[in-house]
Amino acid sequence: MRKKSSVNVVKPVVIKFEDKNLRLTSEWLRKQMDANTLKSDGWIEATLKFESFIGGKLLLLNTYEDNATKLVLQVKDNHLLVRCSCGNTKPTICVHAYRGLHSIIWHLGNQYFEKLQTGGMMPLAFAHGRYFDKKESTAGLDVSPRPELKSIYRLAPEPKKLDLAAILRLPGTIAQTEVLSASHNRPIVQNNMPQGEALVYMILLPMRHRVLPAVIPCTGTPVKSRKEIKTFGQFLSGTQKQYSSFLTASQKELNGVCFQLWKSIEKMPSYLLNELLVRKLEEAYLAIYNAWQKIILLLQSQPYVYGYYTFGARELKRRPLKKRTRPIIVSLKQPELRFSLSEKDVFYRLEMLVYIDGRLLSSYDAARTLFIFHEDMLYMLGSLRDAMMAEWMARAGGWVTVFKEHFADFEKDWLNPLRANYPVEIIAVKNTKKQVL
């Protein structure tokens, strides 16, 4: 028969986390254990049952071997406070608490305890239950946000260590006057390829962000009207010379920029927002952005521009699959980014708005780094800063949820810097009035 202990809980034992993200691995936990306690560990899995979460304290019924004890966990001052009702007086946790924590780490992950902190996911889930799912198991209780919340400010899922201040220090949208004037009177140049063939510029649209977008030319066979390509041939590499005598000066220049761009992005992370690399890789990203600007301009004189949804560089060794291609119109117009902050009962929603020629796009695809897709039009974002902002919103799932408990920090950390660089519409829930800041 199980021995059920008293609910009285002694002074807590302080467990240090492995890093500032409140991560606790089994190995790190063992380093804070008493050697004799570890020797007495029978390696039997503890079974946890959720009892309550009140005042930031998670209370679990912890059954280990023949004992049922009360385990209380609380995150405070970036440490984990652990109490067990077994009467342990040692400076380290008892074997019951150790096995209970080990069960949580094993089943729910080493970053589970981040959810217990003040303002974390667990307090939010109990304060606003309709927006969270709760799941009980032999490891206790886990909570997760409903899909409609998308990314939650200060919580998850969102790009880790988003350095918004560093992004906003980047140059803003570049004036279009010089680019547009350079494109005037640039006629479409018909290919000088061998009879029956055409040169096609394939914009690679990487799936699952395997690599940054690039352009690789390939051969193709046009239909009779020469308005589109019916079959695609091989991708061309920078070392292939068999077509060089057929290329115009503009195509030779374009091919050179495309191949150099590919060499650059092969060595780069597939996201612009990659941990703390915004500052470290700023110069390399700017070089990639500038190369794309030149490519966009040169593509204006090319008759065959297609997009190709690809899963990686290996696919460049074979012909493009027609079912994954789409004709693309590459525009010189630059999207204007704005944001809206709308009040939704117990939280706010931050969304990105995209305007073309002052007209709001009702729908767009920002999943391709550096670009905005709208129908068959491809628009390059007006600056590296805009591209990073659009990638942030795309990776957030389309918007960021800010619970009102977090709004003061959000306003200081994100909203005020954001509206110093972009227009922000504030939409109140009661009077639905818009205010552009």
Residue pairs with C-beta under 8 A, 6 or more apart in sequence:
1 66
2 63
2 66
2 67
2 68
3 66
3 67
3 68
4 68
5 67
5 68
5 69
5 70
5 85
5 86
5 87
6 85
7 70
7 85
8 85
9 70
9 72
9 83
9 84
9 85
10 83
10 84
10 85
10 87
10 88
10 89
11 83
12 72
12 74
12 81
12 82
12 83
13 81
13 82
13 83
13 88
13 90
13 91
13 92
13 93
13 97
14 79
14 80
14 81
14 82
15 24
15 29
15 32
15 79
15 80
15 81
15 82
15 93
15 101
16 32
16 79
16 80
17 23
17 24
17 28
17 78
17 79
17 80
17 113
18 24
18 25
18 28
18 110
20 78
21 111
21 114
22 75
22 78
22 80
22 111
22 113
22 114
22 117
23 110
23 111
23 114
24 80
24 101
24 105
24 110
24 113
25 105
25 110
26 102
26 105
26 106
26 110
29 98
29 101
29 102
29 105
30 38
32 92
32 93
33 92
33 93
33 98
34 90
34 91
34 92
37 90
37 92
37 93
37 94
37 95
37 98
38 98
40 95
41 95
41 98
41 99
42 65
44 64
44 65
44 99
45 99
45 103
45 138
46 62
46 63
46 64
46 96
46 99
46 100
46 102
46 103
47 62
47 63
47 64
47 103
47 138
48 60
48 61
48 62
48 63
48 71
48 100
48 103
48 104
48 138
48 139
48 140
49 60
49 61
49 63
49 136
49 140
50 58
50 59
50 60
50 136
50 140
50 141
51 59
51 60
51 61
51 70
52 58
52 59
53 59
53 122
53 123
53 126
53 141
56 74
56 75
56 76
56 116
56 118
56 123
57 72
57 73
57 74
58 72
58 73
58 74
58 116
58 122
58 140
58 141
59 70
59 71
59 72
60 70
60 71
60 72
60 73
60 100
60 140
60 141
61 68
61 69
61 70
61 71
62 68
62 69
62 70
62 71
62 84
62 96
62 97
62 99
62 100
64 95
64 96
64 99
64 100
67 86
67 96
69 84
69 85
69 86
69 96
70 83
70 84
70 85
71 82
71 83
71 84
71 85
71 96
71 97
71 100
72 81
72 82
72 83
72 84
73 80
73 81
73 82
73 83
73 113
73 116
74 80
74 81
74 116
75 81
75 113
75 114
75 116
75 117
75 118
75 120
76 118
80 113
82 93
82 97
82 101
84 93
84 94
84 96
84 97
86 94
86 96
88 94
88 97
93 101
103 138
103 139
103 140
104 112
104 113
104 139
104 140
105 112
106 139
107 137
107 138
107 139
108 139
108 140
108 142
112 142
114 120
114 121
115 121
115 122
115 142
115 143
116 122
119 154
119 405
119 406
120 155
121 132
121 143
121 144
121 145
121 152
121 155
121 156
122 143
124 131
124 132
124 152
124 155
124 403
124 405
125 131
125 132
125 134
125 143
127 405
128 346
128 347
128 403
131 145
131 146
131 148
131 149
131 346
131 347
132 143
132 144
132 145
132 146
133 143
133 144
133 145
133 146
134 141
134 142
134 143
135 141
135 142
135 143
135 144
145 152
145 155
145 401
149 347
149 401
150 396
150 397
150 398
150 399
150 400
150 401
151 157
151 158
151 395
151 396
151 397
151 399
151 400
151 401
152 158
152 400
152 401
152 402
152 403
153 350
153 400
153 401
153 402
153 403
153 406
153 410
153 414
154 406
154 409
154 410
157 396
157 397
158 395
158 396
158 400
159 271
159 273
159 392
159 395
159 396
160 275
161 275
161 276
162 273
162 392
163 276
163 278
163 279
164 413
164 414
164 417
164 418
165 417
166 278
166 279
167 273
167 278
167 385
167 388
167 389
167 392
168 385
168 417
168 418
168 420
168 421
170 282
170 383
170 384
170 385
170 388
171 383
171 384
171 385
172 382
172 383
172 385
172 386
172 421
173 334
173 336
173 382
173 383
173 386
174 334
174 382
174 383
176 332
176 333
176 334
176 382
179 293
179 297
179 332
180 332
182 297
183 297
183 300
183 332
186 300
186 301
187 301
188 301
188 302
188 303
189 248
189 250
189 251
189 301
189 302
189 303
190 303
191 197
191 198
191 199
191 246
191 303
191 304
192 246
192 247
192 248
193 199
193 219
193 243
193 246
194 246
196 221
197 219
197 220
197 221
197 233
198 219
198 220
198 221
198 222
198 226
198 229
198 303
198 304
199 217
199 219
199 220
199 243
199 246
199 247
199 251
199 302
199 304
200 217
200 218
200 219
200 220
200 229
200 232
200 304
200 305
200 306
201 215
201 217
201 254
201 258
201 299
201 302
201 304
201 305
201 306
202 215
202 216
202 217
202 218
202 232
202 235
202 306
202 307
202 308
202 320
202 325
203 213
203 214
203 215
203 305
203 306
203 307
203 308
203 328
203 330
203 378
204 211
204 213
204 214
204 215
204 216
204 308
204 310
205 213
205 307
205 308
205 309
205 310
205 368
206 212
206 213
206 270
206 310
206 311
206 312
206 368
207 309
207 310
207 311
208 311
209 270
209 271
209 369
210 270
210 310
210 311
210 312
211 265
211 266
211 270
211 312
211 313
212 265
212 268
212 270
212 288
212 369
212 370
213 292
213 368
213 369
213 370
213 371
214 258
214 261
214 262
214 265
215 258
215 261
215 295
215 299
216 235
216 236
216 258
216 262
216 316
217 235
217 236
217 254
217 255
217 258
218 232
218 233
218 234
218 235
218 236
218 319
218 320
219 232
219 233
219 234
219 236
219 243
220 229
220 230
220 231
220 232
220 233
220 304
221 229
221 230
221 231
221 232
221 233
222 228
222 229
222 230
222 304
223 229
223 230
226 303
228 304
228 327
229 304
229 306
229 325
231 322
232 319
232 320
232 322
232 325
233 319
234 318
234 319
235 316
235 317
235 319
235 320
236 243
236 255
237 259
238 255
238 256
238 259
244 252
247 255
250 298
250 301
251 302
253 298
254 295
254 298
254 299
254 302
257 291
257 294
257 295
257 298
258 295
260 291
261 288
261 291
261 292
261 295
264 284
264 287
264 288
264 291
265 288
266 313
268 281
268 284
268 285
268 288
269 277
269 281
271 369
271 391
271 395
272 278
272 285
272 369
272 384
272 387
272 388
272 391
273 388
273 391
273 392
273 395
274 281
278 388
282 384
285 384
286 384
289 370
289 383
289 384
289 387
292 370
292 380
293 380
296 330
296 332
296 380
297 332
299 305
299 330
300 330
300 332
305 327
305 328
305 329
305 330
306 320
306 325
306 326
306 327
306 328
307 325
307 326
307 327
307 328
307 378
308 320
308 324
308 325
309 324
309 325
310 316
310 324
326 376
327 376
328 376
328 377
328 378
329 376
329 377
329 378
330 378
330 380
331 377
331 378
331 379
333 356
333 357
333 379
334 379
334 380
334 381
334 382
335 354
335 355
335 356
335 361
335 372
335 379
335 381
335 382
335 386
336 354
336 355
336 356
336 358
336 382
337 352
337 353
337 354
337 355
337 381
337 386
337 389
337 390
337 422
338 352
338 353
338 354
338 355
338 422
338 423
338 424
338 425
339 350
339 351
339 352
339 353
339 418
339 419
339 422
339 423
339 424
339 425
340 350
340 351
340 353
340 424
340 425
340 426
340 427
341 348
341 349
341 350
341 415
341 424
341 425
341 426
341 427
342 348
342 349
342 351
342 427
342 429
343 427
343 428
343 429
343 430
344 429
345 429
346 403
346 404
347 401
347 402
347 403
347 404
348 401
348 402
348 404
348 407
348 410
349 399
349 400
349 401
349 402
350 399
350 400
350 401
350 402
350 414
350 415
351 393
351 398
351 399
352 366
352 389
352 390
352 393
352 399
353 360
353 425
354 360
354 361
354 364
354 366
354 372
354 374
355 361
356 374
356 379
361 372
361 374
363 374
364 372
364 373
364 374
365 372
365 373
365 374
366 372
366 373
366 390
366 391
366 393
366 394
367 373
367 394
369 387
369 391
370 380
370 381
370 387
371 378
371 379
371 380
371 381
372 378
372 379
372 381
372 390
373 379
381 387
381 390
385 421
389 422
393 399
393 400
402 410
415 424
418 424
419 437
423 436
423 437
424 436
424 437
425 434
425 435
425 436
425 437
426 434
426 435
426 437
427 433
427 434
